[in-house]
Structure formats: structure tokens, C-alpha cells
Amino acid sequence: MKLYIASALTAFALSCAFCPLLIAVLRKMGAGQNILVYVKEHSKKSGTPTMGGIAFIAAAIFSAALFIPQAKTQIILTIVIGLFYMIIGIMDDLLKKKHKKNLGLKAWQKLFFQVLVAIFAGVYCLRADTTTLYLPFFCASVDIGFWILPLSVFVFVATVNAVNLTDGLDGLAAGVSVPFFLFIGILIALQKGENGFSVLAFSLVGALLAYLLFNISPASVFMGDTGSLALGGFAASIGIFTGNALYIAVIGLPFVFSVVSVIIQVAYYKATGGKRIFLMSPIHHHFQEKGYSESKISYAYFLVSCVLGAVCVLTVV
């Protein structure tokens, strides 16, 4: 446990140093967020620096590199995948800035990269015989064999887009990610003993906690797609490579809320010729339209993730 705490504290310190430095650089670059016009409550946020994900991802990786006892292939692949998604996010954020609209890479371009990485991860798992899947709440596991490939594709696409959609309010995506990586890190440690994946997860926790100092309402910086795509990539990779893919949807249930609410809204809108179930989707905007503050919504999402994570850990203790 000392190793995990040390990695989290180191990542926290590095992120505390990187965030203000990056904010200053982003302001000089004029890398401000272009706000969605239909979210009227966010108009005052226009121009807030984005791409803040660079700071906490860099802090987490540096810390993990210092404390991981032995960098196994799967951990290296996880870091590479996370960095790959961060680069895609940077491209997306830069295109948004260039076009001066909240429109970056096209949806099919993002999906192409997501599926490509997912297939690579699934094929690796097959070749490395890493096909065991833990079942939440049952203290049991199953070997799914070839099915790791389609599961990998689904998990990557669902997770990356869910985290990306959740990044819509100050402190929301980061606030859910903190308990997610904390409890997934504890789970892995309980399942496998001292583990590099747990070190990486705790490093992400420490880095995100520091980032939240600059991202809670009113935010001084946004993570952008740079951060949300990277977090989704790390979450999916850790889940797939450690056999904890199903836990992503349990501990990360608030992420699921976001993507499912969008699917329901779009389907209902098309089926009824323009009617809506929610005032706005993703569902956190619905709560915002109902009069709840960003801080209350983010705090509620955080608590839900904490409770679900604690329940998952208690079932394997």
C-alpha cells in the first residue's frame, strides 16, 4: 500500500506543478474552449484554456514510471494506448480552435481510431492468453477465449465515448474518474497482489486530484478531448488487460448514465418526430436545466462512484 500512496502523492505533486505551467502556456497560445451555443449557462466559460489533460496525464505517467516495480508489456501497452488517445484528443482540440467551433475530428474518424486500438488490444489478449474475465459481485471468473476480441471493441468504444460525454461540467469527468481509478486500483491489488496496474491507477488518482484544484467550478482549465479520450483509453485498457472490463460499467456507472441518456434521447427524438425525454442530454445537462448547480451535480456523481466502488471492493475482500 505504501507504494500506491507514494505514487499517488508524487503524481499529485507533479500535477500541481504542471497544471499552472500549462495554463500559462495555453493562455499565451490562445487555446480557449469554444462553448456549445445551446448550453446557455456555459456562455461565460468561453475562452477558458483547454487541453489541460496534458498536465495530469504527464504527471501520472511520470509517477507510474518511477514506482512501477517491473514494466511488463501490458502496462507499457496501456501507457502507449493512453498516450495515443491523448494525441487524438489534442488533434481534436486544436481543430476546434482552428475552426473556432466546438467541432473537431469527425465522428467516423474518432470511431475508426477507437476500433483500431480495440482490435489491437483484443488480438494481443488472445495471443498472450489474457482472456480471463472477473464477474462483479460473484467472486468468480470465466475464461471467454475468442470473445475477448468483440468485448475489447465494445469496451473501448463505449468507455472512451462515455468519458468524453461526461466531460461537460466543471469537475464532472475528473470527479468521477478519481473514485473509478481508486477502486479499480484497489480491486486489482486484491486480485493480483502488488501490481503495476494498481500503481498506474493510483498515479492517475493523484494527478486528477491535483487537476481538480484547477477544474472545480469555476474552472480555470478544461481537460478537453485531450484528457477525456486519454482517461477513457486508460480505463478501457486497464479493464481489458486485468480482466476487470465488467467493473468499468459498475464503478463507472455515471459514465454509463451519460452515453445511455444520449442514446435514449436521440432514439426517442427520431421515433416521436421531435419530442424529448430529457430537457437536454447528456443527462447532467438535464439536471443543470432543472436548476442544480454544476458543483452539486459533480458531487453527486462523485458520491455514486464512491459507493459503487466501495461495494465492489467489499465483495472481493
N, C-alpha and C positions, 0 to 999 in steps of 0.2 A: 504493500500500500504506500510506503514511503516513496517508492519510485514513481507512482502515479501522481502523488501530491506534488513531488518535486517537478515533474514535467508540466503539471498544470500551473504551478506558480511561476515557473520560468516562462511559459507561453504567455501568461498574464503580464509579466514584466515587459517582455518583448513587444507585445501588442500595445501596451500603454505607451511605449516609446515610438513604435511605428505609426500608430494612428494619427497623432498630431502632426508628425512629419509629413505623412501622406496627405492629410487635409490641406496643409500649406501648399504642397506641390499641386494638388488638384485645383485649388483656388487660383493659383498662378496660371494653370493651363486653361482655366475657364471650363473645367469639366463638371458643369452643373447638371442636375437632373431635369429632364423635360417632363412635366407633370401631365397625367391624363386629364383632359379637359372636362370629362364627365364626372370626375371626383372633385366637386366644387370645394370641399373642405380642405383640399390639398393645394389650392392655388398659391397660397403663401409660401409653400415649400419650393417653388420653382427656383432653380439656381443653386440649391443645396448640393455640395460636392457628392459625386457618386463614385463608384468603383472602390469603395472602402474595403471591399473583400480582400483586396491585395494585401492589406496590412495584417489582418488576423489569420489569413491562410499562410502567409510567410512566417508569422510568429509560431504558428502551430507546427509547421514543417521543421523549422529550425530546432524547436524544442524536442520534437519527436526524434530528430536525428541525433540529438545529444544523449537521449535517455533510453532509446530502444536498445536492449542488450545485444540483439543479433538481427540485422536487417534481412529477413527472409524474402524470397521472391514475391510472395503475395503482398507483403507490406510495401515493398518497392513499387509493385504494380498499382496498389491503392493510391500511393502518393502521386504516381505518374498520371493516373486517371483523374485524380482531383485537380492536378495542375492543368491537364488537358481541358477539363471543363472550365477552369478559371480563364484560360486563354480564349475559349469560345465566348465566355461572358464578357471579356474585355473587348473583343471584336464587336459584340452586340452593343455594348455601352458606347463605344466610340462611334459606331454607325448612327446611333440615336443622337449623339451630339452633333455629328456632321450634318444630319438631315433636319436637326432642330425639331424633331418629333419623337414621341415615345414609340418609335418603330425602328427596330434594328434588323437583325437577321430574320429572314422569312421563317415561318413555322416549319416548312418542309426541310429547311437547311438544319435547323436545330434537331429535328427528329432524326434526320439522316445520321448526324454525329452521335446522337444518343444510342440509336440502334447499332451502329457500327461498334461502339465501345462495348455495348452489352453483349454482342455476339462474341467479341474477342474475350471478354471475361468468362462467358459461358463455355467457350471452347477450351480455355485454359483450365477451368474447373474439371471438365471432362478428362483432359489429358493428365491432369495431376491427381485424378481420382478424389477430388474435393466435392463430393456430391451429397454429403450428409446435411439434413435439414432438421433443426430443432423445432419442436412443436410447443408453442406458448401454452403455459398453464398445465402441461401434462408431464413435465419432467421426462420427456421421451424424444427420440429422434428417429428419422427414417432416411434410408438411402434412396434418393429419387433418380439416380442414374442419369440417363439421357435428358430427363425432364428439367435438369438444371439449366439447359440451354434456353428453352422458351421462358422458364421462370426468370432467368437473368435479364432477358429482353424486357419482360413485363416490369420487373422491379426497377431497372434503371430508368425506363421511360416514365413510369408512374412516380417514382421518388423525385427525380430531378424536376419534373414539371410541378409536382405538388409543393416542393420547397420554393420554387420560383414563384408560384401563385400566392404563396403565403407571405411573401415579401411585399406587403402592401401598406403596412402601418409601421410607425416608429417602434422599434424594439420587438416586433412580432416574430419574424423568422428567426432572429438570433435568440429571442427569449424562449422559443420552442426548441431550438437546436441545443441549447445548454443542457436541459434535463435529458433530451434524447441521447446525446453523446455520453453524458454522465452515466446513465443507467445501462446503456448498451455496453459501455466500457466495463462496468461492474459485472454485468452478465457474462461477458467473455472471460473475465478474470475468474469467476466462479466456475465456469465450464471447463476452462483450459489451463488454469493456474496463471502464473506471471506470464504476460503475453504482450508482444509488441503492438498488437491491435488496441489493447487497452491503453497503452502509453499514448498512442496516436489519438484515441478518443478523448483522453483526459487533457491532452495538449490542446485539442480543439475547444474543450470546455473552458480552459484558462484563457485562451486567446479571445473567445467570444465574450466572456465576462468583461474583459477589458474594453472590447469594442462597444459593448452596451453602454459604457460610460459616455460614449460619444453619440450613441444612436437612440437612447431613450428620448421620449418626447419632451421638448422639441429637438429633433435630431440635428447634429452638426455635420453628419455624413451618412450616406446610404451605402449599403453593401453593393447595390446594383446586381445585374445579372452575373457580374464578376464573382460576387460572393455566393449568391443563391445557387447558381449552377454548380459551383465548386462544392458547396455543402451537400447538395443532392448527390453529386458524384462520390464524395467520401462516404455518405450514409449508405448508398447502394452497394459500393464496393465492400465496405466492412460487413454489411449484412450478407452478401453473397459469399465472400471468402471465408467467413467464420460459421456459416450455416444458420445465421440468425436473420435471414431475409424476412421471415414472417413477423418478427418482432418490430420491424420498421413500421408496419401498419398499426401495431398496438401502441407502442410508446409514442410514435409519431402520429397518433390519431388526429390531432389538429391539422397536420399536413393533409391528411385524407379528407377532412372537412372541406378544405379549400378546393381541391380538384373535383370532388364529388358534387359540391354545390354549383360549380361552373357547368359540369355535365348536365345536371338536373335542370338548371336554368335555361341552357341552350336548347335542350330537348323539349322542354315544356313550351318555350317560346315558339319553336318551329311547329309543334303539334297543335298549338292553340291559336296560331296566327297572330302572335304578338303579345300574349299575356305572360306575366312573370309570377313566379312563386316568391322570389326574394326581391326586396327593393333594389338590390344590386348584388352582383357576385364578383369575386369570391365572397363567401358569407361574412367575412369580417367587415366588408363594406356595408352589408345589410345591417349589422349591429351598429355601425357608425351612423347610418342613416336613421336608426331608431333612437339616436341621442347618446349612445355610450361613447365615452372618451377613448382615444387611442390607448392611453395608459391602462384603463380598466380592461379593455379587450385583450391587450397583450398580457396583462397579469393573469387573466382568466385562462388564456391558452397555456401559459406557463404552468399554472397550477394543475390543469388537466394532465399535461405531460408528466409532471412530477408524480401525481397519484398513480397514473398508469405504469410509469417506470418502477415505482416502489412495489406495486402489486406483482409485476413481472419478476422482480428480484426476489421477493418473498417466496414465490412459488418454486424457486430453484435452490434456496438456501437449505 
